């Protein structure tokens, strides 16, 4: 699966594929608690918030390259934009999903030797298979 925010690739295919991918959808539910009612009544307000988190592992030529990559990578990631998820079904056909006006909530980077580990959390609206208008 590939994951882009704007034109910036956060995760790609092969070695850069996302690991520990998690998708959490939270719907805006309002609870009505009426006087003398037997039970509360939930109202689905249709305000879906989607949180996607994942990790990517990258290999580098030497430790200095790993350090420099961590610093440069953080400053080059856009903080918001349309988010595109590109996956492939069992027959290899491409499937695309989006959320508009996504925001990069958190990034985390660490390294061990020549390897850097990056974790990302993206927040957006409802996932859709309709490409957003730019």
C-alpha positions in Angstrom: 0.0 0.0 0.0 1.1 3.5 -0.8 0.1 6.5 1.3 0.5 10.1 0.1 -0.3 13.4 1.7 -0.6 15.8 -1.1 2.2 14.7 -3.5 4.5 13.6 -0.7 4.9 9.8 -0.3 4.8 8.7 3.3 4.8 4.9 2.6 5.4 3.0 -0.6 5.5 -0.5 -1.9 8.0 -3.2 -1.1 10.5 -2.2 1.6 8.7 1.0 2.3 5.3 -0.6 2.8 3.4 0.5 5.9 3.8 -1.7 9.0 1.3 -1.9 11.9 -1.4 -0.1 9.9 -4.3 0.9 12.1 -7.5 2.6 11.0 -9.9 4.1 13.5 -13.2 5.7 12.6 -15.0 7.7 15.2 -18.5 8.9 14.5 -20.0 12.0 16.1 -22.6 10.6 18.4 -24.7 13.0 20.6 -26.4 11.4 23.6 -29.9 12.8 24.4 -30.9 12.3 28.1 -34.5 13.4 28.3 -36.3 14.1 31.6 -38.2 11.0 32.9 -37.1 8.9 29.9 -36.3 5.3 30.5 -33.1 5.4 28.5 -30.8 7.8 26.8 -31.1 8.2 23.1 -28.0 8.4 20.8 -28.1 10.6 17.7 -25.6 9.8 14.9 -24.6 13.3 13.8 -22.7 11.9 10.8 -19.4 13.7 11.6 -16.9 10.9 11.0 -13.3 11.4 12.0 -10.8 8.8 10.7 -7.4 8.3 12.3 -4.8 6.3 10.3 -1.5 5.3 12.0 1.3 3.2 10.6 5.1 2.8 10.6 7.8 2.6 7.9 11.3 1.2 8.2 14.1 2.6 6.0 17.7 1.5 5.5 20.5 3.9 4.9 24.1 3.7 3.7 25.7 4.8 7.0 24.8 6.2 10.4 25.4 9.8 9.3 23.0 9.3 6.4 20.4 7.9 8.8 20.7 11.0 11.1 20.5 13.5 8.2 17.5 11.6 6.7 15.6 11.8 10.0 16.2 15.6 10.2 15.5 16.4 6.5 12.5 14.0 6.4 10.7 15.8 9.3 11.0 19.3 7.8 9.9 18.1 4.3 6.6 16.5 5.3 3.6 18.7 4.6 1.4 19.2 7.6 -1.9 18.8 5.7 -3.4 18.0 2.3 -5.6 15.5 0.6 -4.5 12.0 1.7 -4.5 9.1 -0.9 -4.3 5.4 0.0 -3.3 3.1 -2.9 -3.9 -0.6 -2.4 -4.1 -3.6 -4.5 -6.8 -6.3 -4.5 -6.2 -10.1 -4.8 -6.0 -9.8 -8.6 -3.5 -6.9 -8.5 -6.0 -4.2 -9.5 -5.3 -0.8 -7.9 -7.9 0.5 -5.4 -7.8 4.1 -4.3 -9.2 5.6 -1.1 -9.0 9.2 0.1 -9.8 11.7 2.8 -9.8 15.4 2.1 -8.1 18.0 4.1 -6.2 15.4 6.1 -3.7 16.5 8.7 -0.5 14.9 9.9 -1.1 14.7 13.7 2.1 13.1 14.8 5.4 11.8 13.5 8.0 9.9 15.4 11.5 8.9 14.2 14.2 6.8 15.7 17.2 4.8 14.5 19.2 1.8 15.3 22.5 1.6 13.4 21.7 2.1 9.6 18.0 1.7 10.0 15.4 4.5 10.7 11.9 3.8 12.0 9.2 6.3 11.3 5.6 6.4 12.7 2.9 8.6 11.4 -0.7 9.5 12.5 -3.0 11.1 10.0 -6.4 12.5 10.9 -9.1 13.3 8.4 -12.8 13.0 7.7 -14.6 9.9 6.4 -12.7 7.6 4.0 -14.1 7.6 0.5 -13.4 6.0 -2.8 -14.3 9.3 -4.6 -11.3 11.4 -5.6 -11.6 14.9 -4.0 -11.8 17.9 -6.2 -8.6 20.0 -6.0 
